[in-house]
């Protein structure tokens, strides 16, 4: 027995496969922008990504700076727009 799919059902079948749903955010641009923002704020070079948390629509990047024991927290979006840089060092 052969199964024949009616032509009217083809667009419906294609629609089920065509939409993969929301795509995960790519943090690479936000990470680069945050490194640049932290280096500008601290006047240093050699900063690096310590950790990245992706929470649509924002990306929080923790940036390590040479010679410092605590990272900076930077909030940005996928396009690289930086919203804020916070020094996470605890001062007493």
Helices and strands as residue ranges (DSSP letters): G 7-9, H 10-18, H 28-42, E 48-55, E 58-64, E 72-76, E 82-87
